[in-house]
């Protein structure tokens, strides 16, 4: 079983994350931020990663620390679960439609973190959630998971749909990239022999 667990405590947040990369998409999410819980639940469902997330954060300040630190912990848990990355497909890309919105997500489980995020939101908030935090989550997650990650919303007008297309796109791309490819025969998918 490819599983990882991270407990991360700072002066701003206390976060516990558990992942099973070979799961069924089961989710137990409690961040204290309703919209963010919704995004993480659909991330689990569409990636088929079993995901447990519990966050205690300084929500009286704002949502920033909780969202960013969750991205850090989730990225670390996935990196831990991947281990040496032997046998994985490594690359994946797709276009994710969400009603009027279309987002392209491309991922390389390279060990070389890099984020390109070309997504704009027409509103500053979705309910109480600051839309700028979507990028903050993706940045923290990509760095800690060791992903080269490109996210680009090609068009869309509804902020909720745009955010959801990004999270679902990430989930579906990771589902493909983290899959074990039997043709790899347990090899690391790189001519260097290591990722």
C-alpha positions as CSV (number, residue, x, y, z in Angstrom):
1,X,0.0,0.0,0.0
2,X,1.3,3.4,-1.0
3,X,0.4,5.5,2.1
4,X,1.7,8.6,3.8
5,X,1.0,10.5,7.0
6,X,2.1,14.0,8.1
7,X,1.5,15.8,11.3
8,X,2.5,19.5,11.0
9,X,2.3,22.0,13.8
10,X,3.3,25.7,13.7
11,X,2.2,28.7,15.7
12,X,-0.5,29.3,13.1
13,X,-1.8,25.8,12.3
14,X,-2.0,22.2,13.5
15,X,-2.6,19.8,10.6
16,X,-2.9,16.0,10.3
17,X,-3.0,14.5,6.8
18,X,-3.2,10.8,5.8
19,X,-3.3,9.6,2.2
20,X,-3.6,6.2,0.5
21,X,-2.7,6.6,-3.1
22,X,-4.3,3.2,-4.0
23,X,-7.6,4.0,-2.3
24,X,-11.2,4.5,-3.4
25,X,-11.5,8.3,-3.1
26,X,-12.9,8.2,0.5
27,X,-12.6,11.5,2.3
28,X,-12.7,12.7,5.9
29,X,-12.1,16.5,5.7
30,X,-12.4,19.1,8.5
31,X,-10.5,22.4,7.8
32,X,-13.1,24.8,9.2
33,X,-13.4,26.3,5.8
34,X,-16.6,25.1,4.0
35,X,-15.6,25.8,0.4
36,X,-12.1,24.4,0.9
37,X,-13.5,21.2,2.5
38,X,-15.7,20.8,-0.7
39,X,-12.6,21.2,-2.9
40,X,-10.6,18.6,-1.0
41,X,-13.5,16.2,-0.9
42,X,-13.9,16.3,-4.7
43,X,-10.1,16.1,-5.0
44,X,-10.2,12.8,-3.1
45,X,-13.2,11.5,-5.1
46,X,-11.7,12.2,-8.5
47,X,-8.1,11.2,-7.7
48,X,-9.2,8.0,-6.0
49,X,-6.8,8.9,-3.2
50,X,-8.2,8.1,0.3
51,X,-7.7,11.4,2.1
52,X,-8.0,12.4,5.8
53,X,-7.4,16.0,6.6
54,X,-7.9,17.7,10.0
55,X,-6.9,21.3,10.4
56,X,-6.9,23.6,13.4
57,X,-5.9,27.1,12.1
58,X,-6.0,30.7,13.0
59,X,-9.2,31.4,11.1
60,X,-9.8,34.5,13.3
61,X,-7.0,36.0,11.2
62,X,-8.0,34.7,7.8
63,X,-8.0,31.5,5.8
64,X,-4.5,31.9,4.3
65,X,-2.4,30.0,6.8
66,X,-4.8,27.1,6.9
67,X,-5.1,26.7,3.1
68,X,-1.4,27.1,2.4
69,X,-0.3,24.8,5.2
70,X,-2.8,22.2,4.1
71,X,-1.2,22.3,0.7
72,X,2.2,21.8,2.3
73,X,1.1,18.9,4.4
74,X,-0.8,17.2,1.6
75,X,2.1,17.5,-0.7
76,X,4.5,16.0,1.8
77,X,2.1,13.1,2.5
78,X,1.8,12.3,-1.2
79,X,5.6,12.5,-1.7
80,X,6.1,10.2,1.3
81,X,3.5,7.7,-0.1
82,X,5.3,7.8,-3.5
83,X,8.7,6.8,-2.1
84,X,11.2,6.3,-4.9
85,X,8.4,6.6,-7.5
86,X,9.2,3.2,-9.1
87,X,6.7,2.0,-11.7
88,X,4.5,5.2,-11.9
89,X,3.3,6.6,-15.2
90,X,4.8,10.0,-14.1
91,X,3.2,12.3,-16.8
92,X,-0.4,13.2,-17.3
93,X,-2.5,15.9,-18.8
94,X,-6.1,16.6,-19.5
95,X,-8.8,19.2,-20.2
96,X,-11.4,19.4,-17.4
97,X,-14.8,21.0,-18.4
98,X,-17.0,22.4,-15.6
99,X,-20.1,23.9,-17.3
100,X,-18.9,27.1,-19.1
101,X,-15.3,26.6,-17.8
102,X,-12.5,24.7,-19.3
103,X,-9.2,24.2,-17.5
104,X,-6.1,22.4,-18.7
105,X,-3.9,20.6,-16.1
106,X,-0.5,19.0,-16.9
107,X,1.7,17.2,-14.3
108,X,5.1,15.7,-14.2
109,X,6.0,13.8,-11.0
110,X,9.5,14.9,-11.6
111,X,10.9,15.7,-8.1
112,X,11.6,19.2,-9.6
113,X,8.9,21.5,-8.2
114,X,7.5,24.2,-10.4
115,X,4.1,25.8,-10.8
116,X,2.6,27.6,-13.7
117,X,-0.8,28.9,-12.7
118,X,-2.7,30.8,-15.4
119,X,-6.1,31.1,-13.9
120,X,-8.0,34.3,-13.2
121,X,-11.1,34.7,-11.1
122,X,-13.8,37.2,-11.9
123,X,-14.6,37.7,-8.2
124,X,-12.3,38.1,-5.2
125,X,-14.3,35.6,-3.1
126,X,-16.4,32.5,-3.3
127,X,-18.6,32.9,-0.3
128,X,-16.1,33.7,2.5
129,X,-13.2,32.0,0.6
130,X,-10.6,34.3,-1.0
131,X,-10.1,33.1,-4.6
132,X,-6.4,34.1,-4.5
133,X,-5.9,31.1,-2.1
134,X,-6.5,28.6,-4.8
135,X,-3.1,29.5,-6.3
136,X,-1.5,29.5,-2.8
137,X,-2.7,26.0,-2.3
138,X,-1.4,24.8,-5.7
139,X,1.9,26.5,-5.1
140,X,2.5,24.9,-1.7
141,X,1.2,21.5,-2.9
142,X,3.4,21.4,-6.0
143,X,6.5,22.3,-4.1
144,X,6.1,19.8,-1.3
145,X,4.9,17.0,-3.6
146,X,7.8,17.6,-6.0
147,X,5.6,18.2,-9.0
148,X,6.0,20.2,-12.2
149,X,2.5,21.4,-12.5
150,X,0.8,23.6,-15.1
151,X,-2.8,24.8,-14.6
152,X,-4.4,27.1,-17.1
153,X,-8.1,28.0,-17.3
154,X,-8.8,28.6,-21.0
155,X,-12.1,30.2,-20.3
156,X,-14.9,30.5,-17.7
157,X,-17.0,33.1,-16.0
158,X,-18.1,31.6,-12.7
159,X,-15.5,31.6,-9.9
160,X,-16.8,28.5,-8.2
161,X,-16.7,26.6,-11.5
162,X,-13.2,27.9,-12.2
163,X,-11.9,26.8,-8.8
164,X,-13.6,23.4,-9.1
165,X,-12.2,22.8,-12.5
166,X,-8.7,23.4,-11.2
167,X,-9.1,21.0,-8.2
168,X,-10.8,18.3,-10.3
169,X,-8.3,18.7,-13.1
170,X,-5.4,18.2,-10.6
171,X,-7.2,15.2,-9.1
172,X,-7.7,13.5,-12.5
173,X,-4.2,14.3,-13.7
174,X,-2.6,12.9,-10.5
175,X,-4.8,9.8,-10.8
176,X,-3.2,9.1,-14.1
177,X,0.3,10.2,-13.3
178,X,0.5,8.3,-10.0
179,X,-0.9,5.1,-11.5
180,X,1.4,2.1,-11.6
181,X,2.3,1.2,-15.2
182,X,2.9,-2.6,-15.4
183,X,5.1,-2.0,-18.5
184,X,7.6,-0.1,-16.3
185,X,8.3,-3.3,-14.5
186,X,9.1,-1.5,-11.3
187,X,11.6,0.8,-12.9
188,X,11.9,4.6,-12.1
189,X,10.4,6.3,-15.2
190,X,13.5,8.4,-16.0
191,X,16.7,7.8,-18.0
192,X,18.5,9.1,-15.0
193,X,17.3,6.2,-12.9
194,X,16.0,8.5,-10.2
195,X,13.4,11.1,-9.7
